[in-house]
C-alpha cells in the first residue's frame, strides 16, 4: 500500500516537473499512463496472490501465524477496495466529460 502512495506522490511530482520540462507527445503520455496502470494492476494482483498463498498455507497447516495471514488478507482487501474506488472515480470523470458540450 505504501508503494502505491509513493507512486502517486511520484506521479504528482512528475506532473510538476512536466510543466517546466519540454512537452511530451500524446503517444508518450499514453504509454506512460498505460505502464503505470499496468504496474498498479500487477501490484494489486501480487497482493491478492500473496493473501491466497498464506491463507492456503494456513488451511494446510504449513504455517500457524494467524496474525500474519490476517494482516496480509487485510492489506489485499484494502488494496482491492482502493482500486475499485479509483476505477469508479475514473468512470465518473469519463461520464462527466462525455456530458460536456463543446
N, CA and C of each residue as an Amber inpcrd file, in Angstrom:
protein
   306
   0.8310000  -1.1840000   0.0000000   0.0000000   0.0000000   0.0000000
   0.8750000   1.2470000   0.0000000   1.9580000   1.2040000   0.7840000
   2.8390000   2.3550000   0.8610000   3.4710000   2.6320000  -0.4950000
   3.7800000   1.5790000  -1.2400000   4.3750000   1.7950000  -2.5580000
   3.3860000   2.4600000  -3.4990000   2.0960000   2.1670000  -3.3420000
   1.0780000   2.8220000  -4.1750000   1.0290000   4.3150000  -3.8800000
   1.1200000   4.6590000  -2.5920000   1.0960000   6.0700000  -2.2100000
   2.3450000   6.7650000  -2.7300000   3.4930000   6.1000000  -2.6040000
   4.7250000   6.6810000  -3.1040000   4.6670000   6.8590000  -4.6140000
   4.0440000   5.8990000  -5.3140000   3.9160000   6.0180000  -6.7650000
   3.0410000   7.2020000  -7.1370000   1.9500000   7.4080000  -6.3760000
   1.0730000   8.5410000  -6.6500000   1.7860000   9.8590000  -6.3660000
   2.5720000   9.8980000  -5.2860000   3.3230000  11.1050000  -4.9840000
   4.3540000  11.3760000  -6.0690000   5.0070000  10.3270000  -6.5510000
   5.9880000  10.4930000  -7.6150000   5.3180000  11.0010000  -8.8860000
   4.0830000  10.5190000  -9.1480000   3.3430000  10.9910000 -10.3120000
   3.0190000  12.4680000 -10.1610000   2.6520000  12.8840000  -8.9450000
   2.3710000  14.2960000  -8.6940000   3.6050000  15.1390000  -8.8760000
   4.7460000  14.6510000  -8.4260000   5.9910000  15.3780000  -8.5990000
   6.3720000  15.4240000 -10.0700000   6.1190000  14.3280000 -10.7850000
   6.4190000  14.3050000 -12.2100000   5.5460000  15.3020000 -12.9590000
   4.3150000  15.5000000 -12.4900000   3.4310000  16.4690000 -13.1140000
   3.9890000  17.8750000 -12.9290000   4.4800000  18.1620000 -11.7470000
   5.0660000  19.4800000 -11.5010000   6.3040000  19.6920000 -12.3590000
   7.1170000  18.6750000 -12.5120000   8.3230000  18.7720000 -13.3300000
   7.9460000  18.8760000 -14.8080000   6.8700000  18.1740000 -15.1900000
   6.4660000  18.1740000 -16.5910000   6.0440000  19.5630000 -17.0510000
   5.5320000  20.3860000 -16.1550000   5.0940000  21.7160000 -16.5590000
   6.2750000  22.6110000 -16.9370000   7.4550000  22.3130000 -16.4090000
   8.6240000  23.1190000 -16.7340000   9.5230000  22.4490000 -17.7650000
   9.3320000  21.1570000 -17.9930000  10.1610000  20.4500000 -18.9630000
   9.4910000  20.4800000 -20.3380000  10.2140000  20.0330000 -21.3700000
   9.6300000  20.0510000 -22.7190000   8.3600000  19.2010000 -22.7910000
   7.4930000  19.5800000 -23.6960000   6.2190000  18.8730000 -23.8700000
   6.4730000  17.4560000 -24.3610000   5.6010000  16.5280000 -23.9290000
   5.6800000  15.1580000 -24.4240000   4.5320000  14.9390000 -25.3920000
   4.7100000  14.0050000 -26.2740000   3.6800000  13.7290000 -27.2750000
   2.5370000  12.9460000 -26.6370000   1.3660000  12.9780000 -27.2560000
   0.2470000  12.1920000 -26.7230000   0.5570000  10.7000000 -26.6710000
   1.3180000  10.2110000 -27.6330000   1.6850000   8.8020000 -27.6330000
   2.5580000   8.4360000 -26.4460000   3.5000000   9.3240000 -26.1070000
   4.3540000   9.0790000 -24.9450000   3.5370000   9.1250000 -23.6600000
   2.6270000  10.0800000 -23.5790000   1.7690000  10.1850000 -22.4030000
   0.9040000   8.9380000 -22.2560000   0.3930000   8.4430000 -23.3710000
  -0.4320000   7.2420000 -23.3490000   0.3910000   6.0420000 -22.8870000
   1.6240000   5.9270000 -23.3770000   2.4880000   4.8210000 -22.9720000
   2.8250000   4.8910000 -21.4860000   3.1110000   6.0940000 -20.9730000
   3.4180000   6.2550000 -19.5520000   2.2020000   5.8980000 -18.6960000
   1.0300000   6.3640000 -19.1140000  -0.1830000   6.0540000 -18.3690000
  -0.4530000   4.5600000 -18.3830000  -0.2970000   3.9420000 -19.5430000
  -0.5470000   2.5020000 -19.6580000   0.4270000   1.7060000 -18.7890000
   1.6890000   2.1210000 -18.7590000   2.6580000   1.3760000 -17.9570000
   2.3940000   1.5730000 -16.4630000   1.9890000   2.7830000 -16.0320000
   1.6850000   2.9520000 -14.6130000   0.4150000   2.2020000 -14.2250000
  -0.5580000   2.1550000 -15.1080000  -1.7770000   1.4050000 -14.8230000
  -1.4810000  -0.0800000 -14.7360000  -0.6590000  -0.5840000 -15.6510000
  -0.2790000  -1.9950000 -15.6210000   0.4930000  -2.3130000 -14.3500000
   1.3890000  -1.4200000 -13.9330000   2.1390000  -1.6320000 -12.6980000
   1.2290000  -1.6910000 -11.4830000   0.2300000  -0.8110000 -11.4310000
  -0.7070000  -0.8090000 -10.3180000  -1.5310000  -2.0900000 -10.2800000
  -1.9540000  -2.5460000 -11.4490000  -2.7290000  -3.7860000 -11.5180000
  -1.8580000  -4.9770000 -11.1320000  -0.5990000  -4.9680000 -11.5350000
   0.3210000  -6.0400000 -11.1500000   0.5250000  -6.0780000  -9.6410000
   0.6460000  -4.8960000  -9.0090000   0.7980000  -4.8410000  -7.5510000
  -0.4630000  -5.3510000  -6.8500000  -1.6150000  -4.9930000  -7.3920000
  -2.8770000  -5.4720000  -6.8420000  -2.9540000  -6.9850000  -6.9310000
  -2.5930000  -7.5210000  -8.0860000  -2.6130000  -8.9650000  -8.2790000
  -1.6260000  -9.6500000  -7.3400000  -0.4430000  -9.0790000  -7.1660000
   0.5620000  -9.6800000  -6.2870000   0.0660000  -9.7370000  -4.8440000
  -0.6100000  -8.6860000  -4.3860000  -1.1250000  -8.6940000  -3.0150000
  -2.2330000  -9.7320000  -2.8500000  -3.0760000  -9.8850000  -3.8730000
  -4.1260000 -10.8990000  -3.8180000  -3.5390000 -12.3060000  -3.8040000
  -2.5300000 -12.5370000  -4.6350000  -1.8870000 -13.8540000  -4.6980000
  -1.1950000 -14.1720000  -3.3750000  -0.5000000 -13.1790000  -2.7870000
   0.1710000 -13.3980000  -1.5070000  -0.8410000 -13.7620000  -0.4200000
  -1.9780000 -13.0950000  -0.4260000  -3.0200000 -13.4060000   0.5390000
  -3.5500000 -14.8230000   0.3400000  -3.7840000 -15.1980000  -0.9060000
  -4.2780000 -16.5470000  -1.2030000  -3.2750000 -17.6190000  -0.7890000
  -1.9920000 -17.3720000  -1.0580000  -0.9550000 -18.3470000  -0.7170000
  -0.8770000 -18.5420000   0.7980000  -0.8860000 -17.4370000   1.5450000
  -0.8000000 -17.5490000   3.0020000  -2.0540000 -18.1880000   3.5940000
  -3.2120000 -17.8720000   3.0370000  -4.4510000 -18.4740000   3.5220000
  -4.4400000 -19.9730000   3.2640000  -4.0080000 -20.3690000   2.0790000
  -3.9400000 -21.7900000   1.7420000  -2.9310000 -22.5120000   2.6350000
  -1.8000000 -21.8820000   2.9110000  -0.7990000 -22.4830000   3.7860000
  -1.3480000 -22.6520000   5.2010000  -2.1420000 -21.6910000   5.6670000
  -2.7540000 -21.7990000   6.9860000  -3.7470000 -22.9550000   7.0240000
  -4.5520000 -23.0820000   5.9810000  -5.5350000 -24.1590000   5.9110000
  -4.8400000 -25.5160000   5.8930000  -3.7340000 -25.6110000   5.1890000
  -2.9950000 -26.8760000   5.0970000  -2.1560000 -27.1700000   6.3320000
  -2.0600000 -26.2170000   7.2520000  -1.2910000 -26.4180000   8.4620000
   0.1980000 -26.1840000   8.2840000   0.5970000 -25.5740000   7.1870000
   2.0130000 -25.3270000   6.9270000   2.5500000 -24.1670000   7.7560000
   1.6880000 -23.1980000   8.0750000   2.0770000 -22.0880000   8.9500000
   1.0430000 -21.9670000  10.0540000   1.4320000 -21.3890000  11.1690000
   0.4950000 -21.2530000  12.2760000   0.3740000 -19.8130000  12.7770000
   0.8820000 -18.8750000  12.0100000   0.8250000 -17.4730000  12.3910000
  -0.4310000 -16.8260000  11.8050000  -1.5140000 -16.9150000  12.5630000
  -2.7950000 -16.3820000  12.1000000  -2.7430000 -14.8720000  11.9120000
  -1.9920000 -14.1810000  12.7600000  -1.9030000 -12.7260000  12.6600000
  -1.3290000 -12.3000000  11.3100000  -0.2700000 -12.9710000  10.8890000
   0.3550000 -12.6320000   9.6050000  -0.5990000 -12.8710000   8.4420000
  -1.3490000 -13.9740000   8.5210000  -2.3160000 -14.2870000   7.4630000
  -3.4160000 -13.2280000   7.4160000  -3.9160000 -12.8430000   8.5810000
  -4.9800000 -11.8430000   8.6280000  -4.4940000 -10.4670000   8.1740000
  -3.2720000 -10.1060000   8.5400000  -2.7240000  -8.8190000   8.1010000
  -2.5600000  -8.7970000   6.5930000  -2.0470000  -9.8940000   6.0330000
  -1.8770000  -9.9780000   4.5740000  -3.2270000  -9.9130000   3.8680000
  -4.2210000 -10.6040000   4.4160000  -5.5590000 -10.5740000   3.8170000
  -6.1680000  -9.1820000   3.8910000  -5.9500000  -8.4900000   5.0020000
  -6.5000000  -7.1380000   5.1490000  -5.8140000  -6.1650000   4.1970000
  -4.5010000  -6.3070000   4.0290000  -3.7820000  -5.4510000   3.0720000
  -4.3200000  -5.6710000   1.6590000  -4.5440000  -6.9310000   1.3050000
  -5.0810000  -7.2390000  -0.0240000  -6.4800000  -6.6530000  -0.1840000
  -7.2800000  -6.7260000   0.8610000  -8.6410000  -6.1890000   0.8090000
  -8.6270000  -4.6720000   0.6460000  -7.7760000  -3.9970000   1.3930000
  -7.6840000  -2.5350000   1.2970000  -7.2010000  -2.1170000  -0.0820000
  -6.2180000  -2.8440000  -0.6060000  -5.7010000  -2.5400000  -1.9400000
  -6.7820000  -2.7190000  -3.0010000  -7.5610000  -3.7910000  -2.8890000
  -8.6420000  -4.0340000  -3.8420000  -9.7140000  -2.9570000  -3.7340000
 -10.1010000  -2.5990000  -2.5170000 -11.1160000  -1.5550000  -2.3470000
 -10.6370000  -0.2140000  -2.8860000  -9.3610000   0.0870000  -2.6980000
  -8.8080000   1.3260000  -3.2430000  -8.8710000   1.3200000  -4.7630000
  -8.5060000   0.1960000  -5.3670000  -8.5490000   0.0780000  -6.8300000
  -9.9790000   0.2370000  -7.3500000 -10.9260000  -0.3200000  -6.6390000
 -12.3350000  -0.1980000  -7.0480000 -12.7930000   1.2540000  -6.9770000
 -12.4170000   1.9500000  -5.9210000 -12.8090000   3.3520000  -5.7800000
 -12.1660000   4.2270000  -6.8560000 -10.9050000   3.9600000  -7.1700000
 -10.2260000   4.7190000  -8.2330000 -10.9120000   4.4650000  -9.5700000
 -11.2950000   3.2010000  -9.8080000 -11.9820000   2.8580000 -11.0540000
 -13.3250000   3.5850000 -11.1410000 -14.0570000   3.6390000 -10.0230000
 -15.3410000   4.3410000 -10.0190000 -15.1620000   5.8290000 -10.3210000
 -14.1320000   6.4270000  -9.7220000 -13.8650000   7.8520000  -9.9630000
 -13.4790000   8.0940000 -11.4200000 -12.7080000   7.1910000 -11.9920000
 -12.3120000   7.3400000 -13.3890000 -13.5300000   7.2340000 -14.3100000
 -14.4140000   6.3090000 -14.0300000 -15.6310000   6.1560000 -14.8420000
 -16.5230000   7.3890000 -14.6840000 -16.6500000   7.8950000 -13.4550000
 -17.4450000   9.1080000 -13.2390000 -16.8640000  10.3000000 -13.9910000
 -15.5400000  10.4220000 -13.9810000 -14.8940000  11.5260000 -14.7050000
 -15.1230000  11.3860000 -16.2020000 -15.0440000  10.1680000 -16.7100000
 -15.2890000   9.9240000 -18.1310000 -16.7260000  10.2940000 -18.5010000
 -17.6690000   9.8750000 -17.6670000 -19.0770000  10.1950000 -17.9400000
 -19.3090000  11.7050000 -17.9230000 -18.6730000  12.3820000 -16.9780000
 -18.8060000  13.8410000 -16.8890000 -18.2450000  14.5160000 -18.1330000
 -17.1100000  14.0300000 -18.6200000 -16.5230000  14.5970000 -19.8360000
 -17.4180000  14.3420000 -21.0400000 -18.0800000  13.1980000 -21.0790000
 -18.9530000  12.8890000 -22.2000000 -20.2100000  13.7720000 -22.1920000
 -20.6040000  14.2250000 -21.0240000 -21.7800000  15.1030000 -20.9240000
 -21.4730000  16.5440000 -21.2970000 -20.2070000  16.8920000 -21.3250000
 -19.8280000  18.2840000 -21.6570000 -20.1730000  18.6060000 -23.0960000
 -20.6770000  19.8170000 -23.2860000 -20.9690000  20.2670000 -24.6380000
 -19.8250000  21.1720000 -25.0860000 -19.3360000  20.8660000 -26.2720000
 -18.1910000  21.6340000 -26.7870000 -18.6620000  22.6310000 -27.8120000
